[in-house]
Amino acid sequence: MRAYLGLRGFTIAVSRTFERLEKMIPALISEMRNDVVKSPFTREIIAFSKGWSYGGGVRSYFTLYFEEHDDLLSKLRIMENYGALIDIKYNDIDRYELTEDFVEYLLLPV
């Protein structure tokens, strides 16, 4: 949508930045950065408990555990509001896709 409006001459003011997001939830963003550096073509995230199992098929995905991040789903919702993630929940499994803009941010030199 941003690109669509930009091409039509509208000025886009972005008040939500990935830098601000990282200041709010640094540990989670750091983990995601490490994951993306190790697997730069993976975009899917599964959020669940360590006691659960998930047969996700042939596609690769990152795993975030509720036990390792307080209020994980709330943090992921905020990340969605910032344009870092897209909710792709399926079969009662909390799944998200990293946006390309956010992946590019994660791959920037720190």
Backbone as XML, in Angstrom:
<?xml version="1.0"?>
<chain id="A" units="angstrom">
  <residue number="1" name="MET">
    <atom name="N" x="0.821" y="-1.183" z="0.000"/>
    <atom name="CA" x="0.000" y="0.000" z="0.000"/>
    <atom name="C" x="0.871" y="1.255" z="0.000"/>
  </residue>
  <residue number="2" name="ARG">
    <atom name="N" x="1.971" y="1.195" z="0.774"/>
    <atom name="CA" x="2.876" y="2.340" z="0.840"/>
    <atom name="C" x="3.436" y="2.674" z="-0.536"/>
  </residue>
  <residue number="3" name="ALA">
    <atom name="N" x="3.858" y="1.640" z="-1.260"/>
    <atom name="CA" x="4.416" y="1.851" z="-2.597"/>
    <atom name="C" x="3.355" y="2.413" z="-3.535"/>
  </residue>
  <residue number="4" name="TYR">
    <atom name="N" x="2.148" y="1.889" z="-3.450"/>
    <atom name="CA" x="1.033" y="2.350" z="-4.282"/>
    <atom name="C" x="0.803" y="3.848" z="-4.077"/>
  </residue>
  <residue number="5" name="LEU">
    <atom name="N" x="0.731" y="4.275" z="-2.821"/>
    <atom name="CA" x="0.505" y="5.691" z="-2.528"/>
    <atom name="C" x="1.699" y="6.547" z="-2.929"/>
  </residue>
  <residue number="6" name="GLY">
    <atom name="N" x="2.902" y="6.032" z="-2.695"/>
    <atom name="CA" x="4.106" y="6.769" z="-3.066"/>
    <atom name="C" x="4.192" y="7.027" z="-4.555"/>
  </residue>
  <residue number="7" name="LEU">
    <atom name="N" x="3.804" y="6.039" z="-5.356"/>
    <atom name="CA" x="3.830" y="6.196" z="-6.811"/>
    <atom name="C" x="2.823" y="7.232" z="-7.296"/>
  </residue>
  <residue number="8" name="ARG">
    <atom name="N" x="1.819" y="7.491" z="-6.508"/>
    <atom name="CA" x="0.800" y="8.463" z="-6.884"/>
    <atom name="C" x="1.059" y="9.844" z="-6.287"/>
  </residue>
  <residue number="9" name="GLY">
    <atom name="N" x="2.264" y="10.037" z="-5.751"/>
    <atom name="CA" x="2.667" y="11.359" z="-5.291"/>
    <atom name="C" x="2.321" y="11.690" z="-3.853"/>
  </residue>
  <residue number="10" name="PHE">
    <atom name="N" x="1.762" y="10.744" z="-3.123"/>
    <atom name="CA" x="1.446" y="11.006" z="-1.727"/>
    <atom name="C" x="2.712" y="10.910" z="-0.884"/>
  </residue>
  <residue number="11" name="THR">
    <atom name="N" x="2.822" y="11.766" z="0.104"/>
    <atom name="CA" x="3.937" y="11.709" z="1.033"/>
    <atom name="C" x="3.574" y="10.743" z="2.148"/>
  </residue>
  <residue number="12" name="ILE">
    <atom name="N" x="4.483" y="9.834" z="2.416"/>
    <atom name="CA" x="4.240" y="8.829" z="3.439"/>
    <atom name="C" x="5.069" y="9.178" z="4.674"/>
  </residue>
  <residue number="13" name="ALA">
    <atom name="N" x="4.409" y="9.417" z="5.786"/>
    <atom name="CA" x="5.097" y="9.687" z="7.048"/>
    <atom name="C" x="5.041" y="8.418" z="7.893"/>
  </residue>
  <residue number="14" name="VAL">
    <atom name="N" x="6.190" y="7.876" z="8.177"/>
    <atom name="CA" x="6.257" y="6.636" z="8.947"/>
    <atom name="C" x="6.718" y="6.965" z="10.360"/>
  </residue>
  <residue number="15" name="SER">
    <atom name="N" x="5.829" y="6.760" z="11.318"/>
    <atom name="CA" x="6.203" y="7.038" z="12.705"/>
    <atom name="C" x="6.655" y="5.772" z="13.422"/>
  </residue>
  <residue number="16" name="ARG">
    <atom name="N" x="6.296" y="4.625" z="12.885"/>
    <atom name="CA" x="6.705" y="3.354" z="13.478"/>
    <atom name="C" x="7.900" y="2.820" z="12.705"/>
  </residue>
  <residue number="17" name="THR">
    <atom name="N" x="9.004" y="2.704" z="13.383"/>
    <atom name="CA" x="10.209" y="2.206" z="12.732"/>
    <atom name="C" x="10.648" y="0.907" z="13.397"/>
  </residue>
  <residue number="18" name="PHE">
    <atom name="N" x="11.405" y="0.128" z="12.653"/>
    <atom name="CA" x="11.940" y="-1.108" z="13.212"/>
    <atom name="C" x="12.933" y="-0.812" z="14.338"/>
  </residue>
  <residue number="19" name="GLU">
    <atom name="N" x="13.597" y="0.340" z="14.276"/>
    <atom name="CA" x="14.506" y="0.725" z="15.353"/>
    <atom name="C" x="13.740" y="0.901" z="16.661"/>
  </residue>
  <residue number="20" name="ARG">
    <atom name="N" x="12.593" y="1.562" z="16.597"/>
    <atom name="CA" x="11.752" y="1.738" z="17.794"/>
    <atom name="C" x="11.251" y="0.398" z="18.290"/>
  </residue>
  <residue number="21" name="LEU">
    <atom name="N" x="10.873" y="-0.457" z="17.372"/>
    <atom name="CA" x="10.401" y="-1.790" z="17.731"/>
    <atom name="C" x="11.494" y="-2.559" z="18.468"/>
  </residue>
  <residue number="22" name="GLU">
    <atom name="N" x="12.713" y="-2.473" z="17.964"/>
    <atom name="CA" x="13.826" y="-3.193" z="18.583"/>
    <atom name="C" x="14.120" y="-2.679" z="19.991"/>
  </residue>
  <residue number="23" name="LYS">
    <atom name="N" x="13.920" y="-1.391" z="20.224"/>
    <atom name="CA" x="14.119" y="-0.847" z="21.569"/>
    <atom name="C" x="13.068" y="-1.375" z="22.548"/>
  </residue>
  <residue number="24" name="MET">
    <atom name="N" x="11.874" y="-1.682" z="22.051"/>
    <atom name="CA" x="10.810" y="-2.207" z="22.906"/>
    <atom name="C" x="11.022" y="-3.671" z="23.273"/>
  </residue>
  <residue number="25" name="ILE">
    <atom name="N" x="11.488" y="-4.464" z="22.306"/>
    <atom name="CA" x="11.624" y="-5.913" z="22.530"/>
    <atom name="C" x="12.978" y="-6.403" z="22.003"/>
  </residue>
  <residue number="26" name="PRO">
    <atom name="N" x="14.060" y="-5.940" z="22.615"/>
    <atom name="CA" x="15.395" y="-6.233" z="22.080"/>
    <atom name="C" x="15.767" y="-7.715" z="22.058"/>
  </residue>
  <residue number="27" name="ALA">
    <atom name="N" x="15.395" y="-8.472" z="23.079"/>
    <atom name="CA" x="15.795" y="-9.890" z="23.120"/>
    <atom name="C" x="15.141" y="-10.682" z="21.992"/>
  </residue>
  <residue number="28" name="LEU">
    <atom name="N" x="13.870" y="-10.432" z="21.753"/>
    <atom name="CA" x="13.156" y="-11.145" z="20.688"/>
    <atom name="C" x="13.713" y="-10.777" z="19.317"/>
  </residue>
  <residue number="29" name="ILE">
    <atom name="N" x="13.960" y="-9.501" z="19.088"/>
    <atom name="CA" x="14.512" y="-9.058" z="17.803"/>
    <atom name="C" x="15.914" y="-9.629" z="17.611"/>
  </residue>
  <residue number="30" name="SER">
    <atom name="N" x="16.697" y="-9.675" z="18.671"/>
    <atom name="CA" x="18.043" y="-10.241" z="18.583"/>
    <atom name="C" x="17.994" y="-11.715" z="18.189"/>
  </residue>
  <residue number="31" name="GLU">
    <atom name="N" x="17.074" y="-12.463" z="18.789"/>
    <atom name="CA" x="16.932" y="-13.876" z="18.428"/>
    <atom name="C" x="16.530" y="-14.023" z="16.960"/>
  </residue>
  <residue number="32" name="MET">
    <atom name="N" x="15.606" y="-13.183" z="16.518"/>
    <atom name="CA" x="15.178" y="-13.242" z="15.116"/>
    <atom name="C" x="16.328" y="-12.887" z="14.180"/>
  </residue>
  <residue number="33" name="ARG">
    <atom name="N" x="17.121" y="-11.895" z="14.567"/>
    <atom name="CA" x="18.271" y="-11.500" z="13.745"/>
    <atom name="C" x="19.241" y="-12.677" z="13.604"/>
  </residue>
  <residue number="34" name="ASN">
    <atom name="N" x="19.544" y="-13.339" z="14.709"/>
    <atom name="CA" x="20.442" y="-14.498" z="14.664"/>
    <atom name="C" x="19.874" y="-15.607" z="13.785"/>
  </residue>
  <residue number="35" name="ASP">
    <atom name="N" x="18.577" y="-15.850" z="13.894"/>
    <atom name="CA" x="17.935" y="-16.886" z="13.073"/>
    <atom name="C" x="18.041" y="-16.561" z="11.585"/>
  </residue>
  <residue number="36" name="VAL">
    <atom name="N" x="17.753" y="-15.311" z="11.233"/>
    <atom name="CA" x="17.763" y="-14.914" z="9.819"/>
    <atom name="C" x="19.180" y="-14.948" z="9.250"/>
  </residue>
  <residue number="37" name="VAL">
    <atom name="N" x="20.161" y="-14.582" z="10.056"/>
    <atom name="CA" x="21.550" y="-14.646" z="9.591"/>
    <atom name="C" x="21.931" y="-16.095" z="9.286"/>
  </residue>
  <residue number="38" name="LYS">
    <atom name="N" x="21.491" y="-17.025" z="10.136"/>
    <atom name="CA" x="21.808" y="-18.444" z="9.938"/>
    <atom name="C" x="21.018" y="-19.069" z="8.789"/>
  </residue>
  <residue number="39" name="SER">
    <atom name="N" x="19.775" y="-18.616" z="8.589"/>
    <atom name="CA" x="18.902" y="-19.173" z="7.543"/>
    <atom name="C" x="18.250" y="-18.025" z="6.777"/>
  </residue>
  <residue number="40" name="PRO">
    <atom name="N" x="18.997" y="-17.375" z="5.875"/>
    <atom name="CA" x="18.510" y="-16.145" z="5.245"/>
    <atom name="C" x="17.308" y="-16.303" z="4.312"/>
  </residue>
  <residue number="41" name="PHE">
    <atom name="N" x="16.925" y="-17.518" z="3.962"/>
    <atom name="CA" x="15.783" y="-17.697" z="3.066"/>
    <atom name="C" x="14.534" y="-18.194" z="3.789"/>
  </residue>
  <residue number="42" name="THR">
    <atom name="N" x="14.618" y="-18.378" z="5.084"/>
    <atom name="CA" x="13.456" y="-18.801" z="5.868"/>
    <atom name="C" x="12.666" y="-17.568" z="6.272"/>
  </residue>
  <residue number="43" name="ARG">
    <atom name="N" x="11.343" y="-17.644" z="6.126"/>
    <atom name="CA" x="10.491" y="-16.498" z="6.447"/>
    <atom name="C" x="9.391" y="-16.828" z="7.456"/>
  </residue>
  <residue number="44" name="GLU">
    <atom name="N" x="9.140" y="-18.080" z="7.707"/>
    <atom name="CA" x="8.019" y="-18.462" z="8.554"/>
    <atom name="C" x="8.460" y="-18.676" z="10.000"/>
  </residue>
  <residue number="45" name="ILE">
    <atom name="N" x="7.592" y="-18.261" z="10.930"/>
    <atom name="CA" x="7.824" y="-18.426" z="12.363"/>
    <atom name="C" x="6.644" y="-19.192" z="12.949"/>
  </residue>
  <residue number="46" name="ILE">
    <atom name="N" x="6.949" y="-20.165" z="13.797"/>
    <atom name="CA" x="5.931" y="-20.895" z="14.535"/>
    <atom name="C" x="6.124" y="-20.555" z="16.008"/>
  </residue>
  <residue number="47" name="ALA">
    <atom name="N" x="5.046" y="-20.160" z="16.683"/>
    <atom name="CA" x="5.110" y="-19.866" z="18.116"/>
    <atom name="C" x="4.327" y="-20.936" z="18.861"/>
  </residue>
  <residue number="48" name="PHE">
    <atom name="N" x="5.022" y="-21.673" z="19.743"/>
    <atom name="CA" x="4.315" y="-22.670" z="20.531"/>
    <atom name="C" x="5.114" y="-23.084" z="21.756"/>
  </residue>
  <residue number="49" name="SER">
    <atom name="N" x="4.579" y="-24.015" z="22.507"/>
    <atom name="CA" x="5.192" y="-24.472" z="23.748"/>
    <atom name="C" x="6.216" y="-25.561" z="23.480"/>
  </residue>
  <residue number="50" name="LYS">
    <atom name="N" x="7.217" y="-25.650" z="24.342"/>
    <atom name="CA" x="8.263" y="-26.663" z="24.170"/>
    <atom name="C" x="7.712" y="-28.084" z="24.232"/>
  </residue>
  <residue number="51" name="GLY">
    <atom name="N" x="6.613" y="-28.294" z="24.911"/>
    <atom name="CA" x="6.029" y="-29.625" z="25.034"/>
    <atom name="C" x="5.232" y="-30.071" z="23.823"/>
  </residue>
  <residue number="52" name="TRP">
    <atom name="N" x="4.990" y="-29.184" z="22.891"/>
    <atom name="CA" x="4.195" y="-29.510" z="21.714"/>
    <atom name="C" x="5.088" y="-30.003" z="20.588"/>
  </residue>
  <residue number="53" name="SER">
    <atom name="N" x="4.476" y="-30.682" z="19.637"/>
    <atom name="CA" x="5.208" y="-31.066" z="18.426"/>
    <atom name="C" x="4.465" y="-30.506" z="17.226"/>
  </residue>
  <residue number="54" name="TYR">
    <atom name="N" x="5.202" y="-30.275" z="16.165"/>
    <atom name="CA" x="4.608" y="-29.700" z="14.959"/>
    <atom name="C" x="5.291" y="-30.309" z="13.750"/>
  </residue>
  <residue number="55" name="GLY">
    <atom name="N" x="4.497" y="-30.894" z="12.883"/>
    <atom name="CA" x="5.020" y="-31.432" z="11.629"/>
    <atom name="C" x="4.710" y="-30.448" z="10.526"/>
  </residue>
  <residue number="56" name="GLY">
    <atom name="N" x="5.599" y="-29.528" z="10.301"/>
    <atom name="CA" x="5.349" y="-28.429" z="9.383"/>
    <atom name="C" x="5.585" y="-28.735" z="7.922"/>
  </residue>
  <residue number="57" name="GLY">
    <atom name="N" x="5.826" y="-29.972" z="7.574"/>
    <atom name="CA" x="6.045" y="-30.297" z="6.174"/>
    <atom name="C" x="7.467" y="-30.014" z="5.744"/>
  </residue>
  <residue number="58" name="VAL">
    <atom name="N" x="7.627" y="-29.708" z="4.466"/>
    <atom name="CA" x="8.969" y="-29.545" z="3.903"/>
    <atom name="C" x="9.511" y="-28.119" z="4.029"/>
  </residue>
  <residue number="59" name="ARG">
    <atom name="N" x="8.638" y="-27.155" z="4.304"/>
    <atom name="CA" x="9.113" y="-25.774" z="4.424"/>
    <atom name="C" x="9.846" y="-25.575" z="5.740"/>
  </residue>
  <residue number="60" name="SER">
    <atom name="N" x="10.911" y="-24.800" z="5.686"/>
    <atom name="CA" x="11.648" y="-24.504" z="6.915"/>
    <atom name="C" x="10.960" y="-23.363" z="7.661"/>
  </residue>
  <residue number="61" name="TYR">
    <atom name="N" x="11.154" y="-23.338" z="8.964"/>
    <atom name="CA" x="10.557" y="-22.295" z="9.788"/>
    <atom name="C" x="11.393" y="-22.106" z="11.050"/>
  </residue>
  <residue number="62" name="PHE">
    <atom name="N" x="11.254" y="-20.914" z="11.629"/>
    <atom name="CA" x="11.874" y="-20.612" z="12.909"/>
    <atom name="C" x="10.868" y="-20.939" z="14.007"/>
  </residue>
  <residue number="63" name="THR">
    <atom name="N" x="11.369" y="-21.286" z="15.189"/>
    <atom name="CA" x="10.504" y="-21.617" z="16.312"/>
    <atom name="C" x="10.741" y="-20.646" z="17.458"/>
  </residue>
  <residue number="64" name="LEU">
    <atom name="N" x="9.653" y="-20.098" z="17.975"/>
    <atom name="CA" x="9.704" y="-19.263" z="19.172"/>
    <atom name="C" x="8.861" y="-19.950" z="20.238"/>
  </residue>
  <residue number="65" name="TYR">
    <atom name="N" x="9.416" y="-20.063" z="21.440"/>
    <atom name="CA" x="8.730" y="-20.774" z="22.515"/>
    <atom name="C" x="8.150" y="-19.815" z="23.545"/>
  </residue>
  <residue number="66" name="PHE">
    <atom name="N" x="6.909" y="-20.110" z="23.962"/>
    <atom name="CA" x="6.252" y="-19.301" z="24.984"/>
    <atom name="C" x="7.074" y="-19.260" z="26.273"/>
  </residue>
  <residue number="67" name="GLU">
    <atom name="N" x="7.757" y="-20.351" z="26.585"/>
    <atom name="CA" x="8.534" y="-20.433" z="27.822"/>
    <atom name="C" x="9.773" y="-19.538" z="27.805"/>
  </residue>
  <residue number="68" name="GLU">
    <atom name="N" x="10.217" y="-19.136" z="26.641"/>
    <atom name="CA" x="11.434" y="-18.324" z="26.534"/>
    <atom name="C" x="11.161" y="-16.827" z="26.394"/>
  </residue>
  <residue number="69" name="HIS">
    <atom name="N" x="9.917" y="-16.464" z="26.115"/>
    <atom name="CA" x="9.571" y="-15.052" z="25.907"/>
    <atom name="C" x="8.258" y="-14.742" z="26.615"/>
  </residue>
  <residue number="70" name="ASP">
    <atom name="N" x="8.316" y="-13.914" z="27.653"/>
    <atom name="CA" x="7.091" y="-13.482" z="28.323"/>
    <atom name="C" x="6.206" y="-12.741" z="27.334"/>
  </residue>
  <residue number="71" name="ASP">
    <atom name="N" x="4.917" y="-12.982" z="27.402"/>
    <atom name="CA" x="3.939" y="-12.282" z="26.554"/>
    <atom name="C" x="4.279" y="-12.384" z="25.070"/>
  </residue>
  <residue number="72" name="LEU">
    <atom name="N" x="4.713" y="-13.561" z="24.639"/>
    <atom name="CA" x="5.177" y="-13.733" z="23.259"/>
    <atom name="C" x="4.128" y="-13.325" z="22.232"/>
  </residue>
  <residue number="73" name="LEU">
    <atom name="N" x="2.894" y="-13.782" z="22.391"/>
    <atom name="CA" x="1.873" y="-13.451" z="21.391"/>
    <atom name="C" x="1.592" y="-11.953" z="21.340"/>
  </residue>
  <residue number="74" name="SER">
    <atom name="N" x="1.647" y="-11.286" z="22.480"/>
    <atom name="CA" x="1.455" y="-9.827" z="22.493"/>
    <atom name="C" x="2.591" y="-9.124" z="21.761"/>
  </residue>
  <residue number="75" name="LYS">
    <atom name="N" x="3.807" y="-9.603" z="21.975"/>
    <atom name="CA" x="4.958" y="-9.020" z="21.279"/>
    <atom name="C" x="4.856" y="-9.245" z="19.773"/>
  </residue>
  <residue number="76" name="LEU">
    <atom name="N" x="4.422" y="-10.427" z="19.383"/>
    <atom name="CA" x="4.264" y="-10.713" z="17.953"/>
    <atom name="C" x="3.163" y="-9.851" z="17.345"/>
  </residue>
  <residue number="77" name="ARG">
    <atom name="N" x="2.113" y="-9.568" z="18.104"/>
    <atom name="CA" x="1.033" y="-8.695" z="17.621"/>
    <atom name="C" x="1.568" y="-7.282" z="17.399"/>
  </residue>
  <residue number="78" name="ILE">
    <atom name="N" x="2.386" y="-6.793" z="18.319"/>
    <atom name="CA" x="2.990" y="-5.466" z="18.152"/>
    <atom name="C" x="3.877" y="-5.461" z="16.908"/>
  </residue>
  <residue number="79" name="MET">
    <atom name="N" x="4.643" y="-6.530" z="16.717"/>
    <atom name="CA" x="5.498" y="-6.622" z="15.534"/>
    <atom name="C" x="4.659" y="-6.608" z="14.260"/>
  </residue>
  <residue number="80" name="GLU">
    <atom name="N" x="3.502" y="-7.236" z="14.326"/>
    <atom name="CA" x="2.587" y="-7.212" z="13.178"/>
    <atom name="C" x="2.108" y="-5.783" z="12.920"/>
  </residue>
  <residue number="81" name="ASN">
    <atom name="N" x="1.777" y="-5.058" z="13.977"/>
    <atom name="CA" x="1.341" y="-3.667" z="13.833"/>
    <atom name="C" x="2.434" y="-2.774" z="13.253"/>
  </residue>
  <residue number="82" name="TYR">
    <atom name="N" x="3.685" y="-3.120" z="13.484"/>
    <atom name="CA" x="4.819" y="-2.366" z="12.955"/>
    <atom name="C" x="5.194" y="-2.784" z="11.532"/>
  </residue>
  <residue number="83" name="GLY">
    <atom name="N" x="4.517" y="-3.777" z="10.992"/>
    <atom name="CA" x="4.812" y="-4.220" z="9.631"/>
    <atom name="C" x="5.975" y="-5.186" z="9.531"/>
  </residue>
  <residue number="84" name="ALA">
    <atom name="N" x="6.375" y="-5.770" z="10.660"/>
    <atom name="CA" x="7.491" y="-6.717" z="10.654"/>
    <atom name="C" x="7.028" y="-8.134" z="10.334"/>
  </residue>
  <residue number="85" name="LEU">
    <atom name="N" x="5.787" y="-8.443" z="10.694"/>
    <atom name="CA" x="5.242" y="-9.787" z="10.521"/>
    <atom name="C" x="3.858" y="-9.741" z="9.899"/>
  </residue>
  <residue number="86" name="ILE">
    <atom name="N" x="3.471" y="-10.872" z="9.321"/>
    <atom name="CA" x="2.109" y="-11.079" z="8.834"/>
    <atom name="C" x="1.585" y="-12.334" z="9.518"/>
  </residue>
  <residue number="87" name="ASP">
    <atom name="N" x="0.405" y="-12.243" z="10.117"/>
    <atom name="CA" x="-0.207" y="-13.391" z="10.785"/>
    <atom name="C" x="-0.733" y="-14.359" z="9.728"/>
  </residue>
  <residue number="88" name="ILE">
    <atom name="N" x="-0.232" y="-15.593" z="9.742"/>
    <atom name="CA" x="-0.688" y="-16.620" z="8.793"/>
    <atom name="C" x="-1.148" y="-17.862" z="9.564"/>
  </residue>
  <residue number="89" name="LYS">
    <atom name="N" x="-1.810" y="-17.633" z="10.699"/>
    <atom name="CA" x="-2.263" y="-18.728" z="11.569"/>
    <atom name="C" x="-3.033" y="-19.764" z="10.758"/>
  </residue>
  <residue number="90" name="TYR">
    <atom name="N" x="-2.749" y="-21.040" z="11.071"/>
    <atom name="CA" x="-3.385" y="-22.142" z="10.355"/>
    <atom name="C" x="-3.517" y="-23.320" z="11.309"/>
  </residue>
  <residue number="91" name="ASN">
    <atom name="N" x="-4.680" y="-23.943" z="11.340"/>
    <atom name="CA" x="-4.916" y="-25.123" z="12.183"/>
    <atom name="C" x="-4.577" y="-24.871" z="13.654"/>
  </residue>
  <residue number="92" name="ASP">
    <atom name="N" x="-4.984" y="-23.728" z="14.174"/>
    <atom name="CA" x="-4.765" y="-23.376" z="15.580"/>
    <atom name="C" x="-3.296" y="-23.255" z="15.975"/>
  </residue>
  <residue number="93" name="ILE">
    <atom name="N" x="-2.408" y="-23.172" z="15.025"/>
    <atom name="CA" x="-0.987" y="-22.952" z="15.301"/>
    <atom name="C" x="-0.677" y="-21.488" z="14.992"/>
  </residue>
  <residue number="94" name="ASP">
    <atom name="N" x="-0.056" y="-20.805" z="15.948"/>
    <atom name="CA" x="0.319" y="-19.402" z="15.743"/>
    <atom name="C" x="1.515" y="-19.352" z="14.808"/>
  </residue>
  <residue number="95" name="ARG">
    <atom name="N" x="1.250" y="-18.912" z="13.585"/>
    <atom name="CA" x="2.292" y="-18.839" z="12.557"/>
    <atom name="C" x="2.349" y="-17.419" z="12.016"/>
  </residue>
  <residue number="96" name="TYR">
    <atom name="N" x="3.555" y="-16.998" z="11.693"/>
    <atom name="CA" x="3.769" y="-15.653" z="11.165"/>
    <atom name="C" x="4.781" y="-15.720" z="10.039"/>
  </residue>
  <residue number="97" name="GLU">
    <atom name="N" x="4.687" y="-14.756" z="9.157"/>
    <atom name="CA" x="5.668" y="-14.633" z="8.087"/>
    <atom name="C" x="6.404" y="-13.312" z="8.261"/>
  </residue>
  <residue number="98" name="LEU">
    <atom name="N" x="7.721" y="-13.367" z="8.197"/>
    <atom name="CA" x="8.535" y="-12.154" z="8.258"/>
    <atom name="C" x="8.359" y="-11.375" z="6.962"/>
  </residue>
  <residue number="99" name="THR">
    <atom name="N" x="8.170" y="-10.066" z="7.059"/>
    <atom name="CA" x="8.092" y="-9.257" z="5.846"/>
    <atom name="C" x="9.504" y="-9.037" z="5.302"/>
  </residue>
  <residue number="100" name="GLU">
    <atom name="N" x="9.596" y="-8.822" z="4.013"/>
    <atom name="CA" x="10.914" y="-8.606" z="3.402"/>
    <atom name="C" x="11.573" y="-7.334" z="3.930"/>
  </residue>
  <residue number="101" name="ASP">
    <atom name="N" x="10.784" y="-6.299" z="4.195"/>
    <atom name="CA" x="11.351" y="-5.071" z="4.762"/>
    <atom name="C" x="12.005" y="-5.352" z="6.110"/>
  </residue>
  <residue number="102" name="PHE">
    <atom name="N" x="11.352" y="-6.167" z="6.931"/>
    <atom name="CA" x="11.906" y="-6.487" z="8.244"/>
    <atom name="C" x="13.144" y="-7.372" z="8.123"/>
  </residue>
  <residue number="103" name="VAL">
    <atom name="N" x="13.130" y="-8.323" z="7.208"/>
    <atom name="CA" x="14.307" y="-9.175" z="6.992"/>
    <atom name="C" x="15.492" y="-8.319" z="6.558"/>
  </residue>
  <residue number="104" name="GLU">
    <atom name="N" x="15.256" y="-7.374" z="5.660"/>
    <atom name="CA" x="16.335" y="-6.480" z="5.238"/>
    <atom name="C" x="16.882" y="-5.696" z="6.430"/>
  </residue>
  <residue number="105" name="TYR">
    <atom name="N" x="15.990" y="-5.252" z="7.312"/>
    <atom name="CA" x="16.429" y="-4.547" z="8.520"/>
    <atom name="C" x="17.283" y="-5.467" z="9.392"/>
  </residue>
  <residue number="106" name="LEU">
    <atom name="N" x="16.839" y="-6.702" z="9.583"/>
    <atom name="CA" x="17.583" y="-7.646" z="10.419"/>
    <atom name="C" x="18.970" y="-7.944" z="9.859"/>
  </residue>
  <residue number="107" name="LEU">
    <atom name="N" x="19.108" y="-7.889" z="8.553"/>
    <atom name="CA" x="20.385" y="-8.206" z="7.914"/>
    <atom name="C" x="21.334" y="-7.012" z="7.809"/>
  </residue>
  <residue number="108" name="LEU">
    <atom name="N" x="20.873" y="-5.837" z="8.229"/>
    <atom name="CA" x="21.758" y="-4.666" z="8.240"/>
    <atom name="C" x="22.856" y="-4.860" z="9.277"/>
  </residue>
  <residue number="109" name="PRO">
    <atom name="N" x="24.041" y="-4.302" z="9.031"/>
    <atom name="CA" x="25.100" y="-4.381" z="10.049"/>
    <atom name="C" x="24.649" y="-3.703" z="11.339"/>
  </residue>
  <residue number="110" name="VAL">
    <atom name="N" x="24.964" y="-4.314" z="12.455"/>
    <atom name="CA" x="24.543" y="-3.762" z="13.758"/>
    <atom name="C" x="25.599" y="-2.818" z="14.284"/>
  </residue>
</chain>
